[in-house]
Amino acid sequence: MNRFYWMWQAFPFRDSEVCCQKTSLSWVDSVWEIFGPLLQGVPLVLIPDEEVKDPARLVGTLARYHVTRIVLVPSLLNAILDTCLI
């Protein structure tokens, strides 16, 4: 709960936010991705693993659902940026 309180204070959600959950449930970060938004009443889009592995599909899904917040590792961010800059 301390992490949730800290994240909500440091990075508060706006009314129009839409978050996504794309991290495997076996990773600790998935707890924040799922419950951080939901406990604040923020909509959550669940992204299947197949789409996370395909940056072009991931970007399309993020756009389709108007996702405004995503947690990324640097390698996935680079793949997304490479996809968008082509």
Backbone as ProteinMPNN parsed JSONL, in Angstrom:
{"seq_chain_A": "MNRFYWMWQAFPFRDSEVCCQKTSLSWVDSVWEIFGPLLQGVPLVLIPDEEVKDPARLVGTLARYHVTRIVLVPSLLNAILDTCLI", "coords_chain_A": {"N_chain_A": [[0.832, -1.193, 0.0], [2.042, 1.178, 0.63], [3.579, 1.751, -1.645], [1.547, 2.225, -3.516], [0.306, 4.54, -2.41], [2.465, 6.326, -2.563], [2.951, 6.408, -5.377], [0.476, 7.417, -6.268], [0.586, 9.95, -5.175], [3.004, 11.017, -6.23], [2.696, 10.698, -8.99], [-0.021, 11.566, -9.922], [-3.281, 10.523, -11.078], [-5.176, 11.852, -13.775], [-8.515, 12.984, -14.551], [-9.198, 12.091, -17.112], [-7.612, 9.904, -17.686], [-6.451, 6.78, -19.065], [-5.334, 3.632, -18.458], [-2.989, 0.904, -19.019], [-2.511, -2.626, -18.776], [0.095, -4.678, -19.205], [2.105, -6.26, -18.364], [3.442, -9.399, -17.456], [1.747, -11.471, -15.125], [3.404, -12.715, -13.341], [5.384, -10.99, -12.638], [6.373, -8.476, -10.338], [5.752, -5.811, -10.939], [3.318, -5.94, -12.213], [1.354, -5.822, -10.296], [1.144, -3.115, -9.535], [0.417, -2.085, -12.062], [-2.105, -3.2, -12.442], [-3.712, -2.753, -10.064], [-3.109, -0.144, -9.232], [-4.338, 1.86, -10.993], [-7.044, 0.865, -10.943], [-7.869, 0.98, -8.237], [-8.172, 3.654, -8.006], [-10.248, 4.254, -9.599], [-9.725, 4.424, -12.3], [-9.955, 3.694, -15.747], [-8.891, 0.56, -17.201], [-6.998, -1.081, -19.633], [-6.495, -4.288, -20.796], [-3.706, -5.786, -22.159], [-2.915, -8.261, -24.433], [-0.263, -10.752, -24.392], [0.712, -11.393, -26.98], [0.375, -9.035, -28.4], [2.009, -7.27, -27.026], [4.473, -8.213, -27.72], [4.681, -7.426, -30.334], [5.496, -4.514, -31.493], [4.222, -2.727, -33.351], [1.536, -3.599, -33.41], [0.999, -3.222, -30.693], [1.213, -0.41, -30.433], [-0.939, 0.3, -32.065], [-3.093, -0.757, -30.575], [-2.854, 0.728, -28.201], [-3.459, 3.262, -29.21], [-6.059, 2.823, -30.225], [-7.568, 2.405, -27.892], [-7.136, 4.736, -26.587], [-5.081, 4.982, -24.653], [-3.437, 6.548, -22.033], [-1.467, 6.224, -20.199], [1.316, 4.199, -19.537], [3.461, 1.639, -18.36], [6.787, 1.04, -18.997], [9.663, -0.902, -19.974], [12.992, 0.106, -20.843], [13.864, -1.163, -23.274], [11.475, -1.93, -24.576], [10.297, 0.558, -24.899], [12.145, 1.697, -26.71], [11.682, 0.007, -28.926], [9.033, 0.67, -29.526], [9.314, 3.395, -30.139], [11.003, 3.174, -32.385], [9.227, 1.896, -34.115], [7.236, 3.836, -34.421], [8.61, 5.911, -35.606], [9.219, 5.151, -38.123]], "CA_chain_A": [[0.0, 0.0, 0.0], [2.917, 2.351, 0.614], [3.92, 2.055, -3.041], [0.376, 2.84, -4.143], [0.162, 5.912, -1.924], [3.548, 7.132, -3.118], [2.717, 6.609, -6.808], [-0.675, 8.295, -6.454], [1.014, 11.311, -4.852], [4.074, 11.456, -7.14], [2.204, 10.665, -10.368], [-1.474, 11.452, -9.781], [-4.107, 10.311, -12.259], [-6.139, 12.889, -14.152], [-9.848, 12.428, -14.798], [-9.32, 11.495, -18.449], [-6.59, 8.865, -17.872], [-6.734, 5.379, -19.372], [-4.086, 2.901, -18.238], [-2.985, -0.438, -19.589], [-1.784, -3.67, -18.065], [0.718, -5.511, -20.217], [3.173, -7.017, -17.725], [3.077, -10.738, -16.999], [1.325, -11.505, -13.722], [4.478, -13.258, -12.509], [6.296, -9.888, -12.292], [5.829, -7.624, -9.283], [5.202, -4.575, -11.497], [1.933, -6.128, -12.646], [0.467, -5.435, -9.189], [0.891, -1.677, -9.702], [-0.289, -1.852, -13.323], [-3.513, -3.601, -12.314], [-4.455, -2.16, -8.956], [-2.869, 1.302, -9.117], [-5.448, 2.586, -11.609], [-8.379, 0.409, -10.556], [-8.206, 1.48, -6.897], [-8.465, 5.082, -8.139], [-11.377, 4.385, -10.516], [-9.221, 4.726, -13.643], [-10.146, 2.551, -16.661], [-7.707, -0.242, -17.466], [-7.036, -1.914, -20.825], [-5.615, -5.451, -20.684], [-3.025, -6.021, -23.427], [-2.417, -9.645, -24.522], [1.177, -10.923, -24.622], [1.031, -11.379, -28.406], [0.44, -7.644, -28.844], [3.179, -6.643, -26.401], [5.655, -8.675, -28.464], [4.645, -6.815, -31.659], [5.358, -3.078, -31.21], [3.245, -2.057, -34.218], [0.206, -3.944, -32.877], [0.868, -2.57, -29.385], [0.926, 1.009, -30.665], [-2.315, 0.366, -32.563], [-4.011, -0.999, -29.458], [-2.793, 1.898, -27.314], [-4.188, 4.349, -29.878], [-7.476, 2.459, -30.323], [-8.212, 2.563, -26.587], [-6.762, 6.048, -26.045], [-4.288, 4.782, -23.437], [-2.637, 7.731, -21.708], [-0.388, 5.882, -19.268], [1.849, 2.854, -19.703], [4.743, 1.383, -17.7], [7.628, 0.376, -19.991], [11.101, -1.056, -19.8], [13.637, 0.861, -21.915], [13.931, -1.877, -24.551], [10.17, -1.84, -25.224], [10.148, 1.957, -25.317], [12.926, 1.849, -27.943], [10.986, -0.694, -30.013], [7.857, 1.474, -29.858], [9.782, 4.603, -30.831], [11.454, 2.77, -33.718], [8.027, 1.608, -34.907], [6.525, 5.078, -34.698], [9.45, 6.828, -36.382], [9.416, 4.615, -39.484]], "C_chain_A": [[0.874, 1.253, 0.0], [3.304, 2.742, -0.808], [2.745, 2.715, -3.742], [0.235, 4.291, -3.711], [1.237, 6.821, -2.507], [3.299, 7.433, -4.596], [1.541, 7.552, -7.048], [-0.319, 9.749, -6.147], [2.025, 11.839, -5.869], [3.583, 11.583, -8.581], [0.686, 10.533, -10.369], [-2.173, 11.246, -11.122], [-4.981, 11.533, -12.5], [-7.458, 12.202, -14.486], [-9.938, 11.663, -16.115], [-8.347, 10.343, -18.701], [-7.202, 7.508, -18.244], [-5.391, 4.666, -19.261], [-4.149, 1.556, -18.942], [-2.153, -1.359, -18.71], [-1.237, -4.597, -19.128], [1.84, -6.364, -19.644], [2.649, -8.369, -17.251], [2.743, -10.713, -15.506], [2.387, -12.075, -12.796], [5.506, -12.191, -12.109], [5.619, -8.969, -11.292], [5.223, -6.334, -9.834], [3.758, -4.712, -11.955], [0.95, -5.716, -11.552], [0.131, -3.951, -9.293], [0.06, -1.434, -10.957], [-1.775, -2.186, -13.211], [-4.237, -2.755, -11.265], [-4.231, -0.668, -8.76], [-4.0, 2.107, -9.732], [-6.819, 2.176, -11.065], [-8.801, 0.927, -9.186], [-8.494, 2.981, -6.895], [-9.612, 5.327, -9.12], [-10.972, 4.721, -11.943], [-9.417, 3.501, -14.531], [-8.819, 1.869, -16.986], [-7.942, -1.114, -18.693], [-6.043, -3.053, -20.625], [-5.036, -5.761, -22.062], [-2.504, -7.46, -23.448], [-0.924, -9.69, -24.834], [1.551, -10.843, -26.099], [1.179, -9.949, -28.922], [1.641, -6.924, -28.248], [4.443, -7.0, -27.172], [5.735, -8.087, -29.87], [4.418, -5.316, -31.483], [4.331, -2.357, -32.081], [1.818, -2.345, -33.749], [-0.038, -3.267, -31.54], [0.506, -1.101, -29.549], [-0.502, 1.185, -31.177], [-3.336, 0.185, -31.461], [-4.03, 0.188, -28.497], [-3.583, 3.056, -27.907], [-5.693, 4.066, -29.896], [-8.219, 2.702, -29.005], [-7.839, 3.863, -25.885], [-6.014, 5.942, -24.716], [-3.392, 6.005, -23.226], [-1.463, 7.422, -20.791], [0.0, 4.418, -19.416], [3.179, 2.781, -18.962], [5.577, 0.552, -18.669], [9.047, 0.17, -19.495], [11.75, -0.344, -20.984], [13.671, 0.148, -23.265], [12.594, -1.83, -25.291], [9.899, -0.413, -25.683], [10.917, 2.197, -26.614], [12.228, 1.191, -29.126], [9.763, 0.091, -30.461], [8.288, 2.722, -30.627], [10.284, 4.277, -32.235], [10.281, 2.508, -34.633], [7.33, 2.89, -35.337], [7.316, 6.017, -35.606], [9.697, 6.346, -37.797], [8.421, 5.23, -40.427]], "O_chain_A": [[0.491, 2.277, -0.567], [3.352, 3.927, -1.139], [2.934, 3.675, -4.489], [0.064, 5.176, -4.549], [0.954, 7.953, -2.898], [3.42, 8.581, -5.024], [1.603, 8.399, -7.939], [-0.846, 10.669, -6.771], [1.915, 12.979, -6.319], [4.011, 12.48, -9.308], [0.158, 9.497, -10.773], [-1.718, 11.729, -12.158], [-5.463, 12.167, -11.56], [-7.506, 10.987, -14.68], [-10.682, 10.688, -16.213], [-8.265, 9.852, -19.827], [-8.295, 7.147, -17.808], [-4.421, 5.062, -19.907], [-5.206, 1.122, -19.4], [-1.233, -0.936, -18.009], [-1.994, -5.228, -19.865], [2.468, -7.123, -20.383], [1.547, -8.464, -16.711], [3.39, -10.012, -14.728], [2.279, -11.93, -11.579], [6.406, -12.472, -11.318], [4.419, -8.712, -11.393], [4.272, -5.81, -9.253], [3.047, -3.714, -12.073], [-0.17, -5.304, -11.853], [-1.031, -3.566, -9.155], [-0.897, -0.661, -10.925], [-2.608, -1.52, -13.826], [-5.252, -2.123, -11.557], [-5.08, 0.009, -8.179], [-4.574, 2.963, -9.058], [-7.653, 3.029, -10.761], [-9.964, 1.277, -8.99], [-8.996, 3.52, -5.909], [-9.918, 6.475, -9.44], [-11.778, 5.243, -12.713], [-9.087, 2.386, -14.126], [-7.769, 2.51, -17.039], [-8.958, -1.803, -18.788], [-4.876, -2.811, -20.317], [-5.781, -5.973, -23.019], [-1.729, -7.843, -22.571], [-0.387, -8.779, -25.464], [2.593, -10.285, -26.441], [2.016, -9.684, -29.785], [2.228, -6.059, -28.897], [5.37, -6.195, -27.269], [6.76, -8.235, -30.535], [3.275, -4.88, -31.339], [3.637, -1.463, -31.595], [0.986, -1.439, -33.697], [-1.141, -2.791, -31.271], [-0.402, -0.603, -28.882], [-1.198, 2.114, -30.768], [-4.339, 0.897, -31.418], [-5.093, 0.603, -28.034], [-4.297, 3.755, -27.189], [-6.501, 4.952, -29.62], [-9.365, 3.152, -29.009], [-8.188, 4.068, -24.722], [-6.269, 6.7, -23.781], [-2.681, 6.433, -24.136], [-0.569, 8.25, -20.619], [-0.847, 3.524, -19.422], [3.936, 3.752, -18.941], [5.143, -0.51, -19.115], [9.567, 0.956, -18.703], [11.118, -0.203, -22.031], [13.521, 0.795, -24.301], [12.579, -1.701, -26.515], [9.328, -0.207, -26.753], [10.395, 2.838, -27.527], [12.189, 1.762, -30.216], [9.486, 0.169, -31.658], [7.691, 3.063, -31.648], [10.017, 5.025, -33.176], [10.327, 2.861, -35.812], [6.887, 3.014, -36.478], [6.722, 6.839, -36.304], [10.319, 7.051, -38.592], [8.42, 4.913, -41.616]]}, "name": "protein", "num_of_chains": 1, "seq": "MNRFYWMWQAFPFRDSEVCCQKTSLSWVDSVWEIFGPLLQGVPLVLIPDEEVKDPARLVGTLARYHVTRIVLVPSLLNAILDTCLI"}
